[in-house]
Structure formats: structure tokens, C-alpha cells
Amino acid sequence: MTKVTDKYRWLENWEAPEVRQWSDVQNVHARNVIDRLPNVDVLRQRVAGIMGQAFCRFRYCQVSRVDHRLLPVSRGVHFRE
């Protein structure tokens, strides 16, 4: 039997301050990279078209893959119908 160590399991506890801090740092880094992409506005418009206008009303959202579709997942935020 092979033992597999999940060194990222600690990230599953969203209430933990260290997880929130890690996430905040990752979000800042991602925002810096994404905001510098050429034609980022075109990319944002395309994503908005794919995900629907409700998705882009909120700064943060999780995306879930269901079959061959990507769906926005709300975390305490209600999307427009």
C-alpha cells in the first residue's frame, strides 16, 4: 500500500486565519498577473458572456465543472436569476 500525503489539506479549513491569509496573498498575486495581460478587458467580456452577467457582479466566485459546463457557485451571495 502506498501512503499519499496531502500537504494542502490545511487549505480546506476556510475559517482558519492562515488559510484566509494564504488565499489573500494568492488573490493579490493572481490579480497582478491577470490585470497586466494584454487585452484583459476582452478576456473579461468573454468570461462574462460565458458565465452570465450575474457572475461578474461579484469580485470573488468559485466555479464548478458539471459535465462539460462551468457553473458559478455562490458562497453566501445570491445571484440574479
N, C-alpha and C positions, 0 to 999 in steps of 0.2 A: 504494500500500500504506500502511495506517495502522499506525503503531507504537503499541503499548499498553504502558505501563509498569506493572508490578505492584509497587506500593510496599509491599506486605505480604509479599512473597516471603521476606523475612528471618525471618518468623514460622514458616517451615517447618522450621527447624533447631531442634528441641526441645532439643537438648543445649547450645545456646548460652546462656550466663548471662543475656544481655539478653532473650532470649525467655522464659526462666523468670521473670525479674523482671517483665516486662510482663504475663505470664499471672497471676502472683500478685496484682498490682495490680488487674487486671480482675476476678479472683475475689473480692477483698475488696469492690470496688465492687458487683458483682452480688449478693453475699451481703447487703450493707447494704440494697440496694433490695428484694430478694426477701423478706428477713426482716421488712420493715415493711409488706408487703402485708396488707390485711385478709383474714382467713380463710386465711392461708398454710398452716395445718395441714390444712384441707380440700383445698387445692391439692396439697399433698404426698401426701395419701392417694389422691387421684385419679391422680396420676402413678404412684404405687406400684402401683395397680391396673392401670394401662395397661401399665407396663413389667415388672411382676412383682416379687415380693418381693426377689429376688436383686439387682436393680438398686439398690435403696435401702439395701442393706447397706454400700455403699461411698460415700465422700464425693464422689469425682470419677469421672465416666464420660463417654465420648463416645457420642453417639447417631448411628446411621447410618440413612438412609432407603433402604429396599429396596422397590421398587414403591410400594404405599400403606401400608407398615408402617414403624414406627420400631423399630429394634433397638439394644440396648445393645452397645457394643463395649468389650471388656476391653483395658486396657493393662498387661499383666503381672499381672493379677488374674483369678483363675478364679472364675466364677460357679457357684452351686449349680445342679444340673440339676433 
